[in-house]
Each structure stands twice: as structure tokens, then as C-alpha cells.
Amino acid sequence: MGQGMNAKLKSLILRARADHDCRAGATAAQIAAAEKRLGYEFTDDLRELLLACNGIQFWKAGDYPCALLATTKIKPAHLLLANDEGPRGLIAIVETEGTLIAIDLDRDSKSYSKIIDCFHETFPEELCGVCDSLQDLLALILNSRGEEWVWPAAQKYDLDFAE
């Protein structure tokens, strides 16, 4: 893992590796290619996570499995949801039961670097915040014990970025 990685992110990645199916880390070239394809620069935390694990399958045996998408599968949420509308900077990074979880990579957006629920039935009319950072997202997933975590976190966060 990278030397500059903060301790909290490193600890979360070690937890994910210990208990979940983590793929080998992406190369710097794979990350650069994904950023170029998307037209957005990754946050430092997202870059570090992908360098450590280029995709993670969480809770395969749980009621609420989810996956961190690999660099080749990360796409704008509106494209994965086959929707011509919605913020272009919302980049889907986690896929789970009927929804995508995105990080806003548009530096000019009021929700830059925030984690947002892109539920297929309400996107883009509702863009419920889930948490403030990628580290918070990993903690939510790891602490969920395979149970639903997206909607409870969004209700607690109580901010709709579509408004």
C-alpha cells in the first residue's frame, strides 16, 4: 500500500482484505486510463484504494452483497443507469442490490467527493447523500455485517444533492 496513505484508510483496506474478496491492486497506468476515459481526476483516497484493491466483493454470503467496481467498470452513474440526465461527475464506484453508489468527482459541484446513492428508480430526481468520504463508505460497508446499509445511512445523512 502507498506510503502516503492515511492510517484510517489503510486500516479499512486491511479489514477488507482479511474478510472479503479483494482483487489485486490496479496499476498507476490503469488508474490514469480510467481517469482519462471518465474525464475526471480521482480523489486521493479513491486512487489509494484502487492501487490496493482493484475491485472488492463484499458480503458474498450476506443478505446485502455489494462490490467495489474495478477501474475498467467504473463509469458515470447516468450511463450505467441508461439515463441521459443527471450530473456527469457522479461516478459509480459501488454496485449493490438495485442501486449504484457514486462519488462526485466534479470539483465544481457542491457535492464534490461526497458519496451519493444513485437508486435506479429515483435517479436523477433524488441524489441522497450517504456519507462524506470514501473512508466513511468503506466503514459503512465493513460494519454492515452484510445487512442493508445504504438507505439507513442516507436517512441519517439527510441531504438530497438534487435539490
C-alpha positions in Angstrom: 0.0 0.0 0.0 1.1 3.5 -0.7 3.5 5.3 1.7 1.3 8.4 1.8 -1.9 6.5 2.6 -3.5 7.7 5.8 -3.8 5.3 8.7 -7.6 5.1 8.7 -7.8 4.2 5.0 -5.0 1.7 5.4 -6.8 0.0 8.4 -10.1 -0.2 6.4 -8.3 -1.8 3.4 -6.6 -4.3 5.7 -10.0 -5.2 7.2 -11.5 -5.6 3.7 -8.6 -7.8 2.6 -9.0 -10.0 5.7 -12.7 -10.7 5.3 -13.7 -10.1 1.7 -12.6 -11.0 -1.9 -10.2 -8.2 -2.8 -8.6 -8.3 -6.3 -5.0 -7.3 -6.8 -4.4 -3.6 -6.9 -4.6 -1.5 -10.1 -1.5 -0.1 -11.7 -0.9 3.6 -12.0 -1.4 3.2 -15.7 -4.8 1.6 -15.2 -5.9 4.4 -12.9 -4.7 7.0 -15.3 -6.6 5.3 -18.2 -9.8 5.3 -16.1 -9.4 9.0 -15.2 -8.8 9.8 -18.9 -11.8 7.8 -20.0 -14.1 9.4 -17.4 -12.7 12.9 -17.8 -12.3 13.3 -14.0 -9.4 13.0 -11.7 -9.9 10.5 -8.8 -9.7 11.7 -5.2 -6.5 10.7 -3.4 -8.4 8.2 -1.3 -10.1 6.5 -4.3 -6.7 6.3 -6.1 -5.1 4.7 -3.0 -8.0 2.3 -2.6 -7.8 1.2 -6.2 -4.0 0.8 -6.0 -4.6 -1.5 -3.1 -7.7 -3.4 -4.4 -8.9 -3.1 -8.0 -12.3 -4.4 -7.0 -13.7 -5.9 -3.9 -16.7 -8.3 -3.5 -18.2 -7.6 0.0 -20.5 -10.0 1.8 -21.0 -12.7 -0.8 -22.8 -14.8 1.8 -24.7 -11.8 3.4 -28.2 -10.6 2.6 -26.8 -7.4 1.1 -23.8 -8.1 -1.1 -22.0 -5.3 -2.8 -18.9 -4.7 -4.8 -16.3 -2.0 -5.3 -16.0 -1.7 -9.0 -12.7 -2.2 -10.8 -11.1 0.6 -12.8 -12.5 -0.9 -16.0 -16.0 -1.0 -14.7 -16.2 2.4 -13.0 -18.4 4.6 -15.2 -20.6 7.7 -14.8 -23.8 6.7 -12.9 -26.1 8.1 -15.6 -24.5 5.8 -18.2 -24.8 2.6 -16.0 -28.5 3.6 -15.3 -29.1 4.3 -19.0 -30.3 7.8 -18.2 -29.4 10.8 -20.3 -29.9 13.1 -17.4 -28.1 13.6 -14.1 -24.8 15.0 -13.0 -21.9 13.8 -15.2 -19.4 13.9 -12.3 -21.3 11.2 -10.3 -19.1 8.2 -10.9 -20.4 4.8 -9.8 -17.9 3.0 -7.7 -20.0 0.5 -5.7 -22.8 -1.7 -7.0 -25.3 -3.2 -4.7 -28.9 -4.5 -4.6 -30.7 -2.3 -7.2 -28.6 0.7 -6.7 -25.3 2.3 -7.5 -23.2 4.3 -5.1 -21.3 7.1 -6.7 -18.6 9.6 -5.7 -18.9 13.1 -7.1 -15.6 13.8 -9.0 -16.7 17.2 -10.3 -14.6 19.7 -8.4 -17.1 22.5 -9.2 -20.0 20.6 -7.6 -21.4 21.3 -4.2 -21.2 17.6 -3.5 -17.6 17.1 -4.6 -16.0 14.0 -3.1 -19.3 13.1 -1.3 -20.8 9.6 -1.5 -24.2 9.6 -3.1 -26.9 6.9 -3.6 -27.9 6.7 -7.3 -31.0 4.5 -6.9 -32.2 3.3 -10.3 -35.9 4.2 -9.6 -35.3 7.8 -8.4 -32.1 8.9 -10.3 -31.6 11.8 -11.0 -34.5 13.4 -9.2 -33.2 12.2 -5.8 -29.5 12.1 -5.1 -29.4 11.2 -1.5 -26.1 11.7 0.3 -24.8 8.6 2.1 -21.6 9.9 3.7 -18.9 12.5 3.4 -15.9 10.4 2.3 -14.7 7.1 0.7 -13.3 6.2 4.2 -16.8 6.6 5.7 -18.2 4.5 2.8 -15.8 1.6 3.5 -16.6 1.8 7.2 -20.3 1.6 6.5 -19.9 -1.4 4.3 -17.5 -3.3 6.6 -19.6 -2.5 9.7 -22.9 -3.6 8.0 -22.2 -7.3 8.5 -23.9 -8.0 5.2 -27.1 -6.2 6.1 -28.7 -3.2 4.4 -26.6 0.0 4.9 -27.3 2.4 2.0 -30.8 3.6 2.9 -30.2 3.8 6.7 -27.0 5.8 6.0 -28.9 8.1 3.6 -31.7 8.7 6.1 -29.2 9.6 8.8 -27.2 11.8 6.4 -30.5 13.5 5.4 -29.2 15.6 2.4 -30.5 15.4 -1.1 -28.0 16.8 -3.6 -30.6 17.0 -6.3 -32.3 19.9 -4.6 
